[in-house]
Amino acid sequence: MIVLTDIEDVRAHLRAERLAAAREGKELQVGFVPTMGFLHDGHASLLRNARMDNDLVVLSIFVNPIQFGPNEDFERYPRDRDKDMSLAKREGVDIVFLPTVEEMYPEPTKTKVLVSELTDHLCGAARPGHFDGVTTVVNKLLNIVAPQRAYFGQKDAQQVAVVTQMVMDLNMDVEIIPCPIVREEDGLALSSRNVYLTPDERQAALVLSRSLRQAEQLARESEEATVEDLSQELVQMIESEPEAKIDYAEVRRFPSLASLPGSMRVKEVEGKILLAVAVKFGTTRLIDNVILTMEGDK
């Protein structure tokens, strides 16, 4: 495993690897996992998928300042380089790209990548400008690494939808591969921000997975449950936990993130629906979701 901090070094190393493969009559398959570090088993699952699918795996660790709002946690976002390197080595990463802010943004950026409509809802509404920062940095990283495949966790379902839309709209030659949410044994979705939670908040946060499971059960088992019923089920369950402060709890189509009529029976919906929640416990904002595949009334 090698660690590189300069963009040109990453490009030069990958160029050399591709040339070596071409001499053997092969096309080097590169898998890429972009992260903000403080790696956990959720990230490890992305790396394992990348390792299975590709000849070479690149991991980037970069806490991207332009996706944080002025009152968000950029400065205190958790960082642990030694732990990250240990996990990366264990999972068979070939290249770790560890740029500085100055390397990624040597001058104030005058160009941003904006995906419209999909970013108007959910976290996009709650965190104005957040997804412009995400799509801009992901676009830059994909241009630097030029992988065949890039792996993203489904925990941030909106991010998956937005990045996939960007890649499609800009004819980018990369496949975006969503990977399932990884959870603790008690159901809490793994997140780097979980480290912020106090023991009481950590226990309270279990209401997220419970509320999603309960709403999913209602969607699957009830013939008459409506979209509004699912939304109310999520809200009522989360509000039963005194420590929880709801940012949003919504039911939308996936991956378009279009709204659904509240009166529509869930069983009538065709395609995928997203049950998505964002909730604060103390000062820590956590997200979680479930994606259901519905067949609609025949």
Secondary structure by P-SEA (a helix, b strand, c coil): ccccccaaaaaaaaaaaaaaaaaacbbbbbbbbbccccccaaaaaaaaaaaacccbbbbbbcccccccccccccccccccaaaaaaaaaaacccbbbbbcccccccccccbbbbbcccccccccccccaaaaaaaaaaaaaaaaccccbbbbbccaaaaaaaaaaaaaaacccbbbbbbcccccccccccccccccccaaaaaaaaaaaaaaaaaaaaaaccccccaaaaaaaaaaaaaccccccccccccccccccccccccccccccccbbbbbbbbbcccbbbbbbbbbbbbccc
